[in-house]
Every structure is written in structure tokens, then in C-alpha cells.
Amino acid sequence: MSEERFGEFVLVRRHERGHVAELVLDRPKAMNAVSTAMARSIAGACAALGEDRSVRAVVLSSSHERAFCVGADLKERNSFSDADLVRQRPVARGAYTGVLELPVPTVAAVHGFALGGGCELALSCDVIVADRTAVMGLPEVSVGVIPGGGGTQLLPRRVGAARAAELIFTARRVEAAEARELGLVDELVEEGRDRESALAMAVRIAANSPVGLRAAKRALRLGHGLDLAAGLEVEDAAWRSVAFSGDRAEGVAAFNEKRRPQWPGE
């Protein structure tokens, strides 16, 4: 396993097994509160991972024992002038869109607090695995703002418009069992097993065609919210992008020869 640090607060691990990378939120003294510097580092790490064709799946995890991420760094924000806040906004957005726009499948490994921007980082992933200590929520209206890292758009896509409205308007926290029932969490595991389970899922994902994975994610994202006819056109375009690839040829050959495919990734 190799490690690369992006700034002080973000660590990227490239696991030797399975073409999986792990983006680790690593600001334990602040429970991974997202400062301006940390937001830049998240965006930088995502840009590097997106360009790395050897990466087929990414796990977003935390180095803190009791928190995934508690959201924006409100201590830093308290010192901001209005002009400072305007200047910081695109930097903050870059962190969330960086995760959201990763071209490969992403799995969040959540334990403890995932609040505000922390919840939004998890929502930006394709799949959320959480352990039984997880507490999630979007409390922004309780401090005079709104979810600004994608929460008002991503949460209703997971739990429905009415339930998202209730959660955002009340600013209430949701514990792990309820989060699973609502569909806010996809897989609920025993305490302390979120990272292990997320990595295992990522390895399963990454065993598949890298060309197919990127195209499938693109179709899922671009087709969401379209009417069926338009969505099927998005799917057809994604299919055409892989149908004549080396991965398709290898996948069909490996199936017929009853062996594991050796993906060329092109």
C-alpha cells in the first residue's frame, strides 16, 4: 500500500489489492471539520484520483474514532467577513463536487458523527456503508444557513422529497438504524466495521471492467431525473462507448474460456 498526503488534512492510500484507493479525512483534532485548507485538499485529492486510470473504486473514510466529519469549520467561519465568505464559497464547493464528480464508483465508510458538510460528503458518494454508531443529519438551518454542499439536491434523491424536507427543516439528527430504514444508508454493519466493509465492497466493484464501471456511473448520474425515453438515450450512448472497447472483448473471451478477465482498461 502506498500513501500520499494532500495538504495537512487529507491522506490518499492506494491499496495493492484490487485497484482501490482510499481518501481519508484526517483532521482528528477538529473531528474532520472542513476548513478552507481541508476543502482545497479534498478537491486536489479527488482531481488526482479522477485522473488515475489504475483506480477503479474509491472509499471515503475517516481517521477519527468518533466522527466521519462534523461539517464546516464554524470556528474558522466565525472569523470571516462577508467578503471572506464569498471568496471561500467556490473552495468549499470544490470539495463536495470533487467527490461527487469522481468518475469511478465511490463508497463512504461512515461511523460516528456525519453532520452538515460531513453528511453531504457521504451523500456525494454512490454507496454509503455505516456502522451502528453513525449519526447523520443536515443541521444548517439551526445556524442560519442551508445545506450548501449538495444536501438539498442529494438527500431527496435518496429518501424522497417530503422526508428530505422534514429532515432539513427540523435539523434533526438521524441514528444509524433509522438512517438505514430511510435509505440514507445502504449497508448497516456492526460497530467498527464500516471501513472494512466499505473496502471489501470496493474490491468487489473494482474486480469488474474499469471501462464498464465508468460508463455505468456516467449513465446512472446523467440519466437520473430524466424521463424514460431520454434516460434510455443516455444509456445507449454509454453502451456505445464500451461496446467496442478492449474490455468488452476481453470480458466476452474470459466468459467463454471460463477464466477471470484481465482487463486492458480501454
WOUR-V771995 format. One record per residue. N is the residue number from 1. RES is the residue in three letters. SS is DSSP state (helix for helix, strand for strand, loop for the rest). PSI is psi in radians with two decimals (* if undefined). D_FIRST is the distance of its C-alpha to the first C-alpha in Angstrom with 1 decimal. Layout:
BEGIN
n=N res=RES ss=SS psi=PSI d_first=D_FIRST
n=N res=RES ss=SS psi=PSI d_first=D_FIRST
END
This chain:
BEGIN
n=1 res=MET ss=loop psi=2.33 d_first=0.0
n=2 res=SER ss=strand psi=2.69 d_first=3.8
n=3 res=GLU ss=strand psi=2.52 d_first=6.8
n=4 res=GLU ss=strand psi=2.28 d_first=10.3
n=5 res=ARG ss=strand psi=2.40 d_first=13.4
n=6 res=PHE ss=strand psi=1.80 d_first=16.5
n=7 res=GLY ss=loop psi=-2.77 d_first=19.4
n=8 res=GLU ss=loop psi=-0.40 d_first=19.7
n=9 res=PHE ss=loop psi=0.08 d_first=19.0
n=10 res=VAL ss=strand psi=2.31 d_first=16.2
n=11 res=LEU ss=strand psi=2.35 d_first=12.4
n=12 res=VAL ss=strand psi=2.15 d_first=10.2
n=13 res=ARG ss=strand psi=2.28 d_first=6.7
n=14 res=ARG ss=strand psi=1.94 d_first=5.6
n=15 res=HIS ss=loop psi=2.41 d_first=4.6
n=16 res=GLU ss=loop psi=-0.54 d_first=5.1
n=17 res=ARG ss=loop psi=2.13 d_first=8.3
n=18 res=GLY ss=loop psi=0.22 d_first=11.1
n=19 res=HIS ss=loop psi=0.66 d_first=10.7
n=20 res=VAL ss=strand psi=2.35 d_first=10.1
n=21 res=ALA ss=strand psi=2.61 d_first=9.5
n=22 res=GLU ss=strand psi=2.14 d_first=10.4
n=23 res=LEU ss=strand psi=1.95 d_first=13.1
n=24 res=VAL ss=strand psi=2.13 d_first=13.8
n=25 res=LEU ss=strand psi=2.08 d_first=17.4
n=26 res=ASP ss=loop psi=1.07 d_first=17.4
n=27 res=ARG ss=loop psi=1.15 d_first=21.1
n=28 res=PRO ss=helix psi=-0.53 d_first=21.9
n=29 res=LYS ss=helix psi=-0.37 d_first=25.2
n=30 res=ALA ss=helix psi=0.34 d_first=26.6
n=31 res=MET ss=loop psi=0.64 d_first=25.1
n=32 res=ASN ss=loop psi=0.46 d_first=23.2
n=33 res=ALA ss=loop psi=2.36 d_first=26.6
n=34 res=VAL ss=strand psi=1.80 d_first=26.1
n=35 res=SER ss=loop psi=3.05 d_first=27.7
n=36 res=THR ss=helix psi=-0.78 d_first=28.5
n=37 res=ALA ss=helix psi=-0.71 d_first=25.7
n=38 res=MET ss=helix psi=-0.67 d_first=23.1
n=39 res=ALA ss=helix psi=-0.75 d_first=24.6
n=40 res=ARG ss=helix psi=-0.69 d_first=24.2
n=41 res=SER ss=helix psi=-0.69 d_first=20.5
n=42 res=ILE ss=helix psi=-0.81 d_first=20.0
n=43 res=ALA ss=helix psi=-0.73 d_first=22.0
n=44 res=GLY ss=helix psi=-0.71 d_first=20.1
n=45 res=ALA ss=helix psi=-0.72 d_first=16.7
n=46 res=CYS ss=helix psi=-0.68 d_first=18.3
n=47 res=ALA ss=helix psi=-0.75 d_first=20.0
n=48 res=ALA ss=helix psi=-0.73 d_first=16.9
n=49 res=LEU ss=helix psi=-0.66 d_first=15.2
n=50 res=GLY ss=helix psi=-0.51 d_first=18.6
n=51 res=GLU ss=helix psi=-0.19 d_first=18.9
n=52 res=ASP ss=loop psi=1.80 d_first=15.6
n=53 res=ARG ss=loop psi=-0.21 d_first=17.0
n=54 res=SER ss=loop psi=-0.26 d_first=13.8
n=55 res=VAL ss=loop psi=2.19 d_first=13.2
n=56 res=ARG ss=loop psi=-0.29 d_first=15.4
n=57 res=ALA ss=strand psi=2.61 d_first=15.1
n=58 res=VAL ss=strand psi=2.36 d_first=14.2
n=59 res=VAL ss=strand psi=2.28 d_first=14.3
n=60 res=LEU ss=strand psi=2.04 d_first=16.2
n=61 res=SER ss=strand psi=-3.13 d_first=15.9
n=62 res=SER ss=strand psi=2.52 d_first=17.3
n=63 res=SER ss=loop psi=-0.13 d_first=16.6
n=64 res=HIS ss=loop psi=2.42 d_first=20.3
n=65 res=GLU ss=loop psi=-0.50 d_first=21.7
n=66 res=ARG ss=loop psi=0.10 d_first=24.8
n=67 res=ALA ss=strand psi=2.47 d_first=24.2
n=68 res=PHE ss=strand psi=-1.00 d_first=22.3
n=69 res=CYS ss=strand psi=2.31 d_first=24.3
n=70 res=VAL ss=loop psi=0.15 d_first=28.0
n=71 res=GLY ss=loop psi=-2.76 d_first=28.8
n=72 res=ALA ss=strand psi=2.63 d_first=30.2
n=73 res=ASP ss=loop psi=1.64 d_first=30.7
n=74 res=LEU ss=helix psi=-0.40 d_first=34.4
n=75 res=LYS ss=helix psi=-0.75 d_first=35.0
n=76 res=GLU ss=helix psi=-0.79 d_first=34.0
n=77 res=ARG ss=helix psi=-0.56 d_first=36.1
n=78 res=ASN ss=helix psi=-0.41 d_first=39.1
n=79 res=SER ss=loop psi=-0.05 d_first=39.4
n=80 res=PHE ss=loop psi=2.46 d_first=39.5
n=81 res=SER ss=loop psi=2.99 d_first=42.6
n=82 res=ASP ss=helix psi=-0.68 d_first=43.3
n=83 res=ALA ss=helix psi=-0.67 d_first=42.3
n=84 res=ASP ss=helix psi=-0.74 d_first=39.0
n=85 res=LEU ss=helix psi=-0.70 d_first=38.3
n=86 res=VAL ss=helix psi=-0.75 d_first=39.2
n=87 res=ARG ss=helix psi=-0.58 d_first=36.9
n=88 res=GLN ss=helix psi=-0.41 d_first=34.0
n=89 res=ARG ss=helix psi=-0.88 d_first=34.4
n=90 res=PRO ss=helix psi=-0.49 d_first=32.7
n=91 res=VAL ss=helix psi=-0.80 d_first=29.7
n=92 res=ALA ss=helix psi=-0.80 d_first=29.4
n=93 res=ARG ss=helix psi=-0.63 d_first=30.0
n=94 res=GLY ss=helix psi=-0.55 d_first=27.2
n=95 res=ALA ss=helix psi=-0.81 d_first=24.6
n=96 res=TYR ss=helix psi=-0.77 d_first=25.9
n=97 res=THR ss=helix psi=-0.49 d_first=26.7
n=98 res=GLY ss=helix psi=-0.80 d_first=23.3
n=99 res=VAL ss=helix psi=-0.80 d_first=21.7
n=100 res=LEU ss=helix psi=-0.64 d_first=24.8
n=101 res=GLU ss=loop psi=0.15 d_first=24.7
n=102 res=LEU ss=loop psi=2.31 d_first=21.1
n=103 res=PRO ss=loop psi=-0.12 d_first=22.0
n=104 res=VAL ss=loop psi=2.82 d_first=19.6
n=105 res=PRO ss=strand psi=2.48 d_first=19.9
n=106 res=THR ss=strand psi=2.47 d_first=18.8
n=107 res=VAL ss=strand psi=2.15 d_first=18.7
n=108 res=ALA ss=strand psi=2.37 d_first=19.6
n=109 res=ALA ss=strand psi=1.80 d_first=18.7
n=110 res=VAL ss=strand psi=2.29 d_first=21.8
n=111 res=HIS ss=loop psi=2.75 d_first=23.2
n=112 res=GLY ss=loop psi=-2.56 d_first=26.1
n=113 res=PHE ss=strand psi=2.22 d_first=27.7
n=114 res=ALA ss=strand psi=1.50 d_first=27.0
n=115 res=LEU ss=strand psi=2.59 d_first=30.1
n=116 res=GLY ss=loop psi=-2.15 d_first=31.5
n=117 res=GLY ss=helix psi=-0.47 d_first=28.8
n=118 res=GLY ss=helix psi=-0.74 d_first=26.1
n=119 res=CYS ss=helix psi=-0.68 d_first=27.9
n=120 res=GLU ss=helix psi=-0.62 d_first=28.1
n=121 res=LEU ss=helix psi=-0.74 d_first=24.4
n=122 res=ALA ss=helix psi=-0.75 d_first=24.0
n=123 res=LEU ss=helix psi=-0.44 d_first=27.0
n=124 res=SER ss=loop psi=-0.23 d_first=25.4
n=125 res=CYS ss=loop psi=2.81 d_first=22.8
n=126 res=ASP ss=loop psi=-0.62 d_first=23.9
n=127 res=VAL ss=strand psi=2.46 d_first=23.4
n=128 res=ILE ss=strand psi=2.09 d_first=23.5
n=129 res=VAL ss=strand psi=2.27 d_first=22.4
n=130 res=ALA ss=strand psi=2.59 d_first=23.9
n=131 res=ASP ss=strand psi=3.10 d_first=24.6
n=132 res=ARG ss=loop psi=-0.11 d_first=28.1
n=133 res=THR ss=loop psi=-0.10 d_first=27.9
n=134 res=ALA ss=loop psi=2.40 d_first=27.5
n=135 res=VAL ss=strand psi=2.05 d_first=30.4
n=136 res=MET ss=strand psi=2.68 d_first=30.6
n=137 res=GLY ss=strand psi=2.82 d_first=33.3
n=138 res=LEU ss=loop psi=1.55 d_first=34.6
n=139 res=PRO ss=loop psi=0.28 d_first=37.0
n=140 res=GLU ss=helix psi=-0.65 d_first=37.6
n=141 res=VAL ss=helix psi=-0.34 d_first=41.4
n=142 res=SER ss=helix psi=-0.21 d_first=41.8
n=143 res=VAL ss=helix psi=0.34 d_first=41.0
n=144 res=GLY ss=loop psi=0.23 d_first=43.0
n=145 res=VAL ss=loop psi=-2.87 d_first=40.6
n=146 res=ILE ss=loop psi=2.85 d_first=39.1
n=147 res=PRO ss=loop psi=2.12 d_first=35.6
n=148 res=GLY ss=loop psi=0.18 d_first=34.5
n=149 res=GLY ss=loop psi=0.44 d_first=30.9
n=150 res=GLY ss=loop psi=-0.05 d_first=32.0
n=151 res=GLY ss=helix psi=-0.70 d_first=33.2
n=152 res=THR ss=helix psi=-0.30 d_first=36.7
n=153 res=GLN ss=helix psi=-0.64 d_first=35.6
n=154 res=LEU ss=helix psi=-0.66 d_first=32.5
n=155 res=LEU ss=helix psi=-0.83 d_first=33.9
n=156 res=PRO ss=helix psi=-0.45 d_first=37.0
n=157 res=ARG ss=helix psi=-0.38 d_first=35.1
n=158 res=ARG ss=helix psi=-0.77 d_first=33.4
n=159 res=VAL ss=helix psi=-0.02 d_first=36.3
n=160 res=GLY ss=loop psi=2.71 d_first=39.4
n=161 res=ALA ss=helix psi=-0.78 d_first=41.6
n=162 res=ALA ss=helix psi=-0.77 d_first=43.8
n=163 res=ARG ss=helix psi=-0.67 d_first=41.1
n=164 res=ALA ss=helix psi=-0.73 d_first=39.0
n=165 res=ALA ss=helix psi=-0.80 d_first=42.2
n=166 res=GLU ss=helix psi=-0.79 d_first=42.9
n=167 res=LEU ss=helix psi=-0.72 d_first=39.4
n=168 res=ILE ss=helix psi=-0.74 d_first=39.5
n=169 res=PHE ss=helix psi=-0.62 d_first=43.2
n=170 res=THR ss=helix psi=-0.34 d_first=43.1
n=171 res=ALA ss=loop psi=0.39 d_first=39.7
n=172 res=ARG ss=loop psi=2.73 d_first=39.1
n=173 res=ARG ss=loop psi=2.53 d_first=35.9
n=174 res=VAL ss=strand psi=2.15 d_first=34.8
n=175 res=GLU ss=strand psi=2.92 d_first=33.3
n=176 res=ALA ss=helix psi=-0.81 d_first=30.8
n=177 res=ALA ss=helix psi=-0.78 d_first=33.4
n=178 res=GLU ss=helix psi=-0.67 d_first=35.5
n=179 res=ALA ss=helix psi=-0.68 d_first=32.6
n=180 res=ARG ss=helix psi=-0.73 d_first=31.8
n=181 res=GLU ss=helix psi=-0.64 d_first=35.5
n=182 res=LEU ss=helix psi=-0.30 d_first=35.8
n=183 res=GLY ss=loop psi=0.13 d_first=32.9
n=184 res=LEU ss=loop psi=-0.50 d_first=31.1
n=185 res=VAL ss=loop psi=2.41 d_first=28.3
n=186 res=ASP ss=loop psi=-0.62 d_first=27.4
n=187 res=GLU ss=strand psi=2.18 d_first=25.9
n=188 res=LEU ss=strand psi=2.20 d_first=26.8
n=189 res=VAL ss=strand psi=2.97 d_first=24.9
n=190 res=GLU ss=loop psi=2.76 d_first=25.6
n=191 res=GLU ss=loop psi=2.30 d_first=24.9
n=192 res=GLY ss=loop psi=0.03 d_first=21.3
n=193 res=ARG ss=loop psi=0.17 d_first=19.9
n=194 res=ASP ss=helix psi=-0.81 d_first=19.5
n=195 res=ARG ss=helix psi=-0.80 d_first=15.8
n=196 res=GLU ss=helix psi=-0.77 d_first=15.3
n=197 res=SER ss=helix psi=-0.68 d_first=17.9
n=198 res=ALA ss=helix psi=-0.73 d_first=16.8
n=199 res=LEU ss=helix psi=-0.69 d_first=13.3
n=200 res=ALA ss=helix psi=-0.71 d_first=15.4
n=201 res=MET ss=helix psi=-0.73 d_first=17.8
n=202 res=ALA ss=helix psi=-0.66 d_first=15.3
n=203 res=VAL ss=helix psi=-0.72 d_first=14.1
n=204 res=ARG ss=helix psi=-0.76 d_first=17.8
n=205 res=ILE ss=helix psi=-0.82 d_first=18.6
n=206 res=ALA ss=helix psi=-0.16 d_first=16.0
n=207 res=ALA ss=loop psi=-0.25 d_first=17.6
n=208 res=ASN ss=loop psi=3.04 d_first=20.6
n=209 res=SER ss=loop psi=2.17 d_first=21.8
n=210 res=PRO ss=helix psi=-0.60 d_first=20.1
n=211 res=VAL ss=helix psi=-0.79 d_first=23.6
n=212 res=GLY ss=helix psi=-0.71 d_first=25.1
n=213 res=LEU ss=helix psi=-0.81 d_first=22.8
n=214 res=ARG ss=helix psi=-0.71 d_first=23.5
n=215 res=ALA ss=helix psi=-0.70 d_first=27.1
n=216 res=ALA ss=helix psi=-0.72 d_first=27.5
n=217 res=LYS ss=helix psi=-0.73 d_first=26.0
n=218 res=ARG ss=helix psi=-0.75 d_first=28.4
n=219 res=ALA ss=helix psi=-0.73 d_first=31.3
n=220 res=LEU ss=helix psi=-0.81 d_first=30.7
n=221 res=ARG ss=helix psi=-0.82 d_first=30.5
n=222 res=LEU ss=helix psi=-0.53 d_first=33.4
n=223 res=GLY ss=helix psi=-0.31 d_first=35.6
n=224 res=HIS ss=loop psi=2.26 d_first=35.5
n=225 res=GLY ss=loop psi=-0.21 d_first=38.9
n=226 res=LEU ss=loop psi=2.79 d_first=40.7
n=227 res=ASP ss=loop psi=2.87 d_first=43.6
n=228 res=LEU ss=helix psi=-0.77 d_first=43.0
n=229 res=ALA ss=helix psi=-0.77 d_first=44.5
n=230 res=ALA ss=helix psi=-0.68 d_first=42.4
n=231 res=GLY ss=helix psi=-0.68 d_first=39.2
n=232 res=LEU ss=helix psi=-0.53 d_first=39.9
n=233 res=GLU ss=helix psi=-0.68 d_first=40.3
n=234 res=VAL ss=helix psi=-0.77 d_first=36.8
n=235 res=GLU ss=helix psi=-0.74 d_first=35.5
n=236 res=ASP ss=helix psi=-0.70 d_first=37.5
n=237 res=ALA ss=helix psi=-0.71 d_first=36.1
n=238 res=ALA ss=helix psi=-0.69 d_first=32.5
n=239 res=TRP ss=helix psi=-0.78 d_first=33.6
n=240 res=ARG ss=helix psi=-0.50 d_first=35.1
n=241 res=SER ss=helix psi=-0.32 d_first=32.0
n=242 res=VAL ss=helix psi=-0.33 d_first=30.1
n=243 res=ALA ss=helix psi=-0.49 d_first=33.2
n=244 res=PHE ss=loop psi=0.41 d_first=33.3
n=245 res=SER ss=loop psi=2.84 d_first=29.6
n=246 res=GLY ss=helix psi=-0.58 d_first=27.8
n=247 res=ASP ss=helix psi=-0.72 d_first=25.8
n=248 res=ARG ss=helix psi=-0.76 d_first=29.1
n=249 res=ALA ss=helix psi=-0.74 d_first=30.5
n=250 res=GLU ss=helix psi=-0.69 d_first=27.5
n=251 res=GLY ss=helix psi=-0.76 d_first=27.5
n=252 res=VAL ss=helix psi=-0.74 d_first=31.2
n=253 res=ALA ss=helix psi=-0.78 d_first=31.1
n=254 res=ALA ss=helix psi=-0.67 d_first=28.3
n=255 res=PHE ss=helix psi=-0.81 d_first=30.4
n=256 res=ASN ss=helix psi=-0.51 d_first=33.5
n=257 res=GLU ss=loop psi=0.03 d_first=32.0
n=258 res=LYS ss=loop psi=0.88 d_first=30.4
n=259 res=ARG ss=loop psi=2.92 d_first=26.8
n=260 res=ARG ss=loop psi=2.40 d_first=23.4
n=261 res=PRO ss=loop psi=2.58 d_first=23.3
n=262 res=GLN ss=loop psi=1.56 d_first=21.2
n=263 res=TRP ss=loop psi=2.18 d_first=21.1
n=264 res=PRO ss=loop psi=-0.35 d_first=22.0
n=265 res=GLY ss=loop psi=0.49 d_first=21.2
n=266 res=GLU ss=loop psi=* d_first=24.6
END
